[in-house]
């Protein structure tokens, strides 16, 4: 096979990682999916080797070129994880087109808002996605190319199968610049409207190298990625990607038995997913007394990870394995990381007392600072923004994995970026502090702080104190009224079967919470409590509490 990984100075195309692996280990399995199930309900798998995936992505590139997609065209991809998803994504990267990914789980209305924001040129999607496009044709009116992955039922464009018929399995990868746009990935919108984050080829490359170095990931490992983008990273790192039998837009509803089945069937060594997934897997494995000895590392991200989940996972993995919680955001990942053993052995008890959640030390190549809390844009950088170690402030980060802007949102970009000569700092929007060991502690989102007339209350720190009540499943601190004179309210989700239906039990529950709050300096000013059977959570990870919705609800009580 011809080596197409050579690039000129300053050039880089993220798809060359696939080509490199196809040259090095052509017969190694790149992607495995559960294509069907037998009469006993066991998964029947299909696989593509690196050479086969390289050839398939080249055919997809020729087919998509035939459809009219060209370099620089923003192309929305709405395809379920599987062979087509891998082939199309790598094909578009090779073509120099811009891959646009929007989480379909956010709902039709918000998805359409994202589409309007990004000004699409092309659309590649499954029939269900095409139905949405056809119904909302005005939103998609300016598309230059439409490709259906599956059956085409009357709408315009051609199918991927039609376009790939007879095309070559060779394609010359575009010699894109490292700072050329590779993708636009939308944030979850958990603290406001979803924003399109502009990713360059060089940023993707930096992410891959930093993650691989941080966790000692080796080519030839077996990965189970429960998030589509990380499935592409798996392949780029030379791992075999085992695509789990699940709906990635609904992680909280995953069937844990299917995740465990895939891990055991393939000897999975590495896996990535949200806390919602691993809570279900850990609970199921514990009840069934199932062990997962092949796993070397479990990466959990997207929301704070309960230490109870980390403890459960440690009971089912081998002594040499560990659970890691990489910290970052869509705009900057990874930023820092901490191991589960460090959490359980050192930081857990401090977190329970309201110190925040330790997210570890910055990863190599990343600069991280803590600055004074402000909602105003900052331009340019000033050293007097810095706060002392141990003092809470806003977390800002710089490094090669940090994105530079949002697409078509100059005000949002100005609010989130700080120019510092040739360097750019990203304001993550999280509050935290640095301890004497150089570790970073997460205290909650900046948007979720509650500012009363006498204090600034940080959500994660305050909630942890009340979560120690044996009948509290979780809680959420919200503020009612204008910042600076807000009224702090704690919304409590009791554990199942312990909801205070009677006024007497409700009063007793509140007295118990007040007693707990009085024991900690962070929570003595909190005196108002409300109860909900279930707290609303974010769409992407099904784990982040939607405090904005709760604040609106609490204001009406």
C-alpha positions in Angstrom: 0.0 0.0 0.0 1.3 3.5 -0.9 2.3 5.6 2.2 0.2 8.7 2.1 1.2 10.0 5.5 3.9 12.4 4.3 3.2 16.1 4.8 4.9 19.3 4.1 6.1 21.7 6.7 3.2 23.2 8.7 0.8 20.7 7.2 -1.2 18.1 9.0 -4.3 16.0 8.3 -5.8 14.1 11.2 -6.8 11.3 8.8 -3.2 10.4 8.2 -3.2 8.6 11.6 -5.5 6.0 10.0 -3.4 5.7 6.9 -0.3 5.2 9.0 -1.9 2.4 11.0 -3.1 0.7 7.7 0.6 0.8 6.5 2.0 -0.5 9.8 -0.6 -3.2 10.8 -2.9 -3.7 7.9 -4.4 -6.9 9.3 -5.1 -5.7 12.8 -8.8 -5.2 13.5 -9.7 -1.5 13.5 -13.4 -1.5 14.3 -15.8 -4.2 15.6 -19.5 -3.9 15.9 -22.3 -6.1 17.2 -24.2 -6.6 13.9 -26.8 -9.0 15.1 -27.7 -11.5 17.9 -28.1 -15.2 17.7 -30.9 -17.4 19.0 -29.4 -17.3 22.5 -29.2 -13.5 22.5 -25.4 -13.4 22.1 -23.8 -10.7 20.0 -22.7 -11.6 16.5 -19.8 -9.3 15.5 -18.5 -7.9 12.3 -15.1 -6.3 11.9 -12.9 -4.2 9.6 -9.1 -4.3 9.6 -7.1 -1.1 9.4 -6.4 -1.9 5.7 -10.1 -2.5 5.1 -11.1 0.7 6.9 -8.5 2.7 5.0 -9.9 1.4 1.7 -13.5 2.0 2.7 -12.8 5.5 3.9 -11.1 6.2 0.5 -14.1 4.9 -1.3 -16.3 7.1 0.8 -14.0 10.1 0.0 -14.4 9.4 -3.7 -18.1 9.0 -3.3 -18.6 12.2 -1.3 -16.4 14.1 -3.8 -18.7 12.7 -6.5 -21.7 14.1 -4.6 -20.3 17.6 -4.8 -18.6 18.0 -1.3 -15.4 19.9 -1.6 -12.6 21.1 0.7 -13.8 23.5 3.3 -17.5 22.7 3.0 -19.2 22.4 6.4 -20.8 18.9 6.4 -23.3 17.8 9.0 -22.8 14.1 9.8 -25.8 12.3 11.4 -24.9 8.7 11.2 -25.0 6.1 14.0 -21.7 4.7 15.3 -20.5 1.9 13.0 -18.6 1.3 9.8 -20.3 4.1 7.9 -19.6 6.6 10.6 -15.9 5.8 10.6 -15.6 5.7 6.9 -17.5 9.0 6.4 -15.7 10.9 9.1 -12.2 9.9 8.0 -13.2 10.5 4.3 -14.3 14.1 5.1 -11.1 14.7 7.0 -9.1 13.4 4.0 -11.1 15.6 1.7 -10.4 18.7 3.8 -14.1 19.2 4.4 -15.3 20.3 7.8 -17.1 17.7 9.8 -20.0 19.1 11.8 -21.3 17.0 14.8 -24.5 17.9 16.7 -25.8 15.6 19.5 -29.3 14.5 18.3 -30.2 13.8 21.9 -30.5 17.6 22.5 -33.9 17.6 20.8 -35.2 18.8 17.4 -35.6 22.5 18.4 -32.1 22.9 19.8 -30.6 20.8 16.9 -32.2 23.2 14.4 -30.8 26.2 16.3 -27.3 24.7 15.9 -27.9 24.1 12.2 -28.9 27.7 11.7 -25.8 28.8 13.6 -23.3 26.8 11.5 -24.5 27.7 7.9 -24.2 24.2 6.5 -23.0 23.3 3.0 -23.7 19.6 3.0 -25.6 16.9 4.9 -24.8 13.2 5.3 -27.4 11.3 7.3 -29.4 8.2 8.0 -33.1 8.2 6.8 -34.5 9.4 10.1 -32.2 12.4 10.0 -33.2 13.0 6.4 -36.9 13.1 7.5 -36.0 15.9 9.9 -34.2 17.7 7.1 -37.2 17.3 4.7 -39.8 18.4 7.3 -37.7 21.5 8.2 -36.5 22.2 4.7 -36.2 26.0 5.1 -33.5 25.5 7.7 -31.6 23.3 5.3 -32.5 25.3 2.2 -28.9 26.2 1.2 -27.4 22.7 1.1 -25.3 22.0 -1.9 -25.0 18.3 -1.3 -27.3 15.7 0.4 -26.2 12.1 0.9 -28.4 9.4 2.5 -26.8 6.6 4.4 -29.4 3.9 3.9 -32.6 4.0 1.8 -33.6 7.2 0.1 -37.4 7.8 0.4 -38.2 10.5 -2.1 -36.0 13.3 -0.9 -33.3 14.8 -3.0 -29.7 13.6 -3.3 -28.2 10.1 -3.6 -27.4 7.3 -1.3 -23.9 6.5 -0.1 -24.3 3.0 -1.7 -25.1 4.5 -5.1 -22.2 6.9 -4.9 -19.6 4.3 -3.9 -20.6 1.9 -6.7 -17.5 1.4 -8.8 -15.3 4.0 -7.1 -11.6 3.5 -6.4 -10.4 2.5 -2.9 -7.5 4.9 -3.4 -7.7 8.6 -2.5 -5.0 11.2 -2.2 -5.4 12.8 1.2 -5.5 16.7 1.1 -2.4 18.4 2.4 -4.3 20.5 4.9 -2.6 23.0 7.2 -2.3 22.2 10.9 -4.4 25.3 11.6 -7.0 24.5 9.0 -10.5 23.8 10.3 -11.2 20.1 10.6 -14.5 20.0 12.5 -17.1 22.0 14.4 -18.3 20.2 17.5 -21.2 21.5 19.5 -21.1 21.9 23.3 -23.9 20.2 25.3 -25.5 23.5 26.1 -25.9 22.5 29.7 -25.4 26.1 30.9 -26.8 28.0 27.9 -27.3 27.7 24.1 -25.1 25.1 22.5 -22.1 26.6 20.7 -20.1 25.4 17.7 -16.5 24.9 18.7 -14.0 25.2 15.9 -11.4 22.4 15.8 -8.3 22.5 13.7 -6.4 19.4 12.4 -3.5 20.3 14.7 -5.7 20.5 17.8 -7.1 17.0 17.1 -3.5 15.7 16.7 -2.5 17.4 20.0 -5.4 15.8 21.8 -4.6 12.3 20.5 -0.9 12.6 21.5 -1.7 14.1 25.0 -4.3 11.5 25.8 -2.0 8.6 24.6 0.9 10.0 26.6 -1.1 10.8 29.8 -2.5 7.3 30.1 0.2 5.2 28.5 -2.2 3.9 25.8 -0.4 1.6 23.3 -1.2 0.6 19.7 -2.8 -2.8 19.6 -5.0 -2.2 22.7 -8.8 -2.9 22.6 -11.0 0.1 23.3 -14.7 0.4 24.0 -15.6 4.1 23.4 -19.1 5.1 24.5 -18.9 8.5 22.8 -18.7 8.7 18.9 -15.8 11.2 18.7 -13.6 9.1 21.0 -14.2 6.1 18.7 -12.3 8.0 16.0 -9.6 8.8 18.5 -9.3 5.0 19.3 -8.5 4.3 15.7 -6.1 7.2 15.4 -4.2 5.8 18.4 -3.9 2.4 16.8 -6.4 0.7 19.1 -9.2 -1.6 18.0 -12.5 0.1 18.6 -15.3 -2.1 19.9 -18.5 -0.1 19.3 -20.9 -0.8 22.2 -24.5 -1.9 21.6 -26.1 1.3 23.0 -27.7 4.6 22.0 -24.9 7.2 22.6 -27.5 10.0 23.0 -29.1 8.2 26.0 -26.2 7.0 28.2 -28.3 6.8 31.4 -30.5 4.1 29.7 -27.6 1.9 28.6 -28.0 -1.9 29.1 -25.0 -2.7 31.4 -25.1 -6.3 30.4 -24.3 -5.5 26.8 -21.4 -3.3 27.8 -20.0 -6.0 30.0 -20.6 -8.6 27.3 -18.5 -6.6 24.8 -15.7 -6.1 27.3 -15.5 -9.8 28.1 -15.9 -11.0 24.5 -13.0 -8.9 23.2 -10.8 -8.5 26.2 -11.2 -4.7 26.2 -8.3 -2.9 27.9 -9.4 0.7 27.7 -12.8 2.3 27.8 -14.3 5.8 28.0 -17.8 6.9 29.0 -19.9 9.2 31.1 -20.6 8.7 34.9 -24.2 7.6 34.0 -22.9 4.6 32.0 -20.4 3.5 34.6 -22.8 3.8 37.5 -25.1 1.3 35.8 -22.2 -1.0 34.7 -20.6 -0.9 38.2 -23.9 -1.6 39.9 -24.8 -4.5 37.6 -21.4 -6.1 37.8 -21.4 -5.9 41.6 -24.8 -7.5 41.9 -23.9 -10.3 39.5 -20.4 -10.7 41.0 -18.8 -10.1 37.5 -15.2 -9.2 37.2 -13.5 -7.4 34.3 -9.9 -8.5 34.5 -8.8 -7.4 31.0 -9.4 -3.7 31.7 -6.3 -1.6 32.3 -8.0 1.8 32.6 -11.5 3.2 32.7 -11.8 6.9 31.7 -14.9 8.7 33.0 -15.7 12.3 32.0 -18.5 14.7 31.3 -19.6 15.4 34.9 -18.3 14.9 38.4 -17.8 11.2 39.2 -19.3 9.9 42.5 -16.6 8.2 44.6 -19.0 5.4 45.3 -18.9 4.5 41.5 -15.1 4.6 41.6 -15.1 2.3 44.6 -17.5 -0.1 43.0 -15.4 -0.2 39.8 -12.2 -0.9 41.8 -13.9 -4.1 43.1 -14.4 -5.5 39.6 -11.1 -4.6 37.9 -7.7 -6.1 38.5 -5.3 -4.7 41.1 -3.1 -3.1 38.5 -5.9 -1.3 36.7 -7.4 2.1 37.7 -10.2 4.5 37.0 -9.3 7.9 35.7 -11.3 11.1 35.5 -9.9 13.4 32.9 -11.0 17.0 33.3 -11.7 19.5 30.5 -14.4 20.8 28.2 -15.4 20.6 24.6 -13.2 23.6 24.0 -10.2 22.1 25.8 -9.6 18.4 26.6 -7.6 17.1 28.4 -6.7 19.7 31.0 -5.9 17.6 34.0 -6.4 14.1 35.4 -6.6 12.2 38.6 -6.6 8.4 39.3 -9.3 6.7 41.2 -6.8 5.4 43.7 -5.8 8.9 44.6 -9.4 9.9 44.9 -10.2 7.1 47.3 -7.0 7.3 49.2 -6.5 11.0 49.5 -9.1 13.4 48.3 -12.5 11.7 48.9 -12.8 12.7 52.6 -11.9 16.4 51.8 -14.6 16.4 49.0 -17.2 15.1 51.4 -16.4 18.0 53.8 -17.0 20.5 51.0 -13.5 21.1 49.6 -14.7 20.6 46.1 -13.7 17.7 43.7 -10.0 17.2 43.0 -9.5 16.9 39.3 -5.8 16.3 39.6 -2.7 17.9 38.1 -2.5 19.5 34.7 -1.5 17.2 31.9 1.9 17.6 30.3 2.0 20.5 27.8 -0.9 22.3 29.5 -0.7 25.6 31.4 -3.4 26.2 34.0 -4.1 29.3 36.0 -6.7 30.6 38.5 -8.0 34.2 38.0 -10.4 36.5 39.8 -14.1 35.8 39.3 -15.8 38.1 36.8 -18.5 37.8 34.1 -16.9 40.5 32.0 -14.7 39.8 28.9 -11.0 40.1 29.5 -8.6 41.4 26.9 -5.7 41.3 27.0 -4.1 39.2 29.8 -3.0 41.0 33.0 -0.9 39.4 35.8 -3.1 41.1 38.4 -5.9 38.7 37.4 -4.2 35.9 39.3 -5.3 34.7 42.7 -3.2 33.0 45.4 -3.1 29.2 45.7 -6.0 28.0 47.8 -8.2 30.9 46.8 -11.2 30.0 44.5 -11.3 31.7 41.1 -12.0 30.9 37.5 -10.0 28.2 35.8 -8.2 29.2 32.6 -6.1 27.0 30.4 -3.6 27.3 27.5 -2.1 24.6 25.3 -2.0 23.0 21.9 -5.3 21.2 22.5 -7.2 24.5 23.4 -9.6 25.7 20.7 -9.4 29.3 19.5 -13.0 30.3 18.7 -16.6 29.5 18.4 -18.1 29.4 14.9 -20.0 32.7 14.0 -20.2 33.7 17.6 -17.7 36.6 18.1 -19.2 37.8 21.4 -19.1 34.3 22.9 -15.5 34.0 21.7 -14.6 37.3 23.3 -16.2 36.3 26.5 -14.3 33.0 26.7 -10.8 33.8 25.4 -8.0 36.0 26.7 -5.2 37.1 24.4 -1.7 36.9 25.9 0.8 37.8 23.2 0.9 34.8 20.8 -0.8 32.7 23.4 -4.6 32.3 24.0 -6.2 31.4 27.3 -9.5 29.7 27.4 -11.9 30.5 30.3 -13.4 27.1 31.0 -16.3 28.7 33.0 -15.5 26.5 36.0 -14.5 27.8 39.5 -11.8 26.1 41.4 -8.4 26.5 43.2 -4.9 25.1 43.2 -3.8 23.3 46.4 -0.3 23.2 47.8 0.5 20.1 45.9 -0.3 21.8 42.6 -3.6 19.9 42.1 -6.7 21.6 40.9 -10.0 21.4 42.8 -13.3 21.9 40.9 -15.9 23.9 42.9 -18.7 24.3 40.4 -19.6 26.2 37.3 -19.1 30.0 37.4 -22.7 30.4 36.1 -23.9 28.3 39.1 -22.4 30.4 41.9 -24.8 32.0 44.3 -24.0 35.5 45.4 -26.0 36.6 48.5 -25.5 39.9 50.3 -23.0 38.3 52.6 -21.3 35.5 50.7 -20.4 33.8 47.4 -21.6 30.1 47.6 -20.0 27.5 45.3 -22.4 24.8 44.1 -20.3 21.7 44.3 -18.8 22.5 47.7 -22.1 23.3 49.3 -24.0 20.4 47.9 -21.4 17.8 49.0 -22.0 18.8 52.7 -25.8 18.1 52.4 -25.3 15.0 50.3 -23.9 13.3 53.4 -27.5 13.0 54.7 -28.4 9.3 54.4 -31.7 10.1 52.7 -30.2 12.5 50.1 -29.4 11.0 46.7 -28.1 14.3 45.4 -28.8 18.0 45.7 -28.5 21.3 43.7 -27.8 24.8 45.0 -29.6 27.5 43.1 -30.0 31.2 43.5 -33.2 33.2 43.3 -33.1 36.9 42.4 -30.4 39.2 41.1 -26.7 38.3 41.7 -25.4 40.1 44.8 -28.6 39.8 46.6 -29.7 36.2 45.8 -31.5 33.9 48.0 -29.8 30.5 48.3 -32.0 27.5 47.9 -31.0 23.9 48.0 -33.1 21.5 45.9 -32.9 17.9 47.2 -33.5 14.7 45.4 -34.2 12.1 48.1 -33.1 8.5 47.6 -35.9 6.2 46.2 -38.6 5.6 48.8 -37.6 8.4 51.1 -39.5 11.3 49.5 -41.1 13.4 52.3 -44.8 13.3 51.3 -46.2 14.4 54.6 -45.7 17.9 56.0 -44.4 16.4 59.2 -41.7 14.4 57.5 -40.9 17.4 55.3 -40.3 19.6 58.4 -38.2 16.9 60.0 -36.1 16.4 56.9 -35.5 20.2 56.7 -34.4 20.4 60.4 -31.9 17.5 59.8 -30.5 19.4 56.8 -30.2 22.6 58.7 -28.3 20.8 61.4 -25.9 19.4 58.8 -25.5 22.8 57.2 -24.7 24.4 60.6 -21.6 22.2 61.0 -19.7 23.6 58.0 -18.7 27.2 57.4 -19.6 26.9 53.7 -23.2 26.1 54.3 -24.3 28.0 57.5 -26.2 30.6 55.5 -28.3 28.1 53.5 -31.8 27.8 55.1 -34.2 27.2 52.3 -34.9 23.7 51.0 -37.1 22.2 48.3 -37.6 18.6 47.3 -37.9 17.0 43.8 -38.3 13.3 43.0 -35.8 13.6 40.2 -33.4 16.4 39.4 -33.2 17.3 35.7 -29.8 16.5 34.0 -28.0 17.3 30.8 -28.8 15.6 27.5 -25.3 14.5 26.5 -24.0 12.8 29.6 -27.2 12.4 31.6 -25.2 13.4 34.7 -24.8 17.2 34.9 -27.6 18.7 37.0 -29.6 21.4 35.0 -29.4 24.1 37.7 -30.8 26.7 35.3 -34.1 24.8 35.0 -34.1 24.2 38.8 -33.6 27.9 39.6 -36.6 28.8 37.4 -38.7 26.1 39.0 -37.6 27.1 42.5 -38.5 30.7 41.9 -42.2 29.7 41.5 -42.4 27.7 44.7 
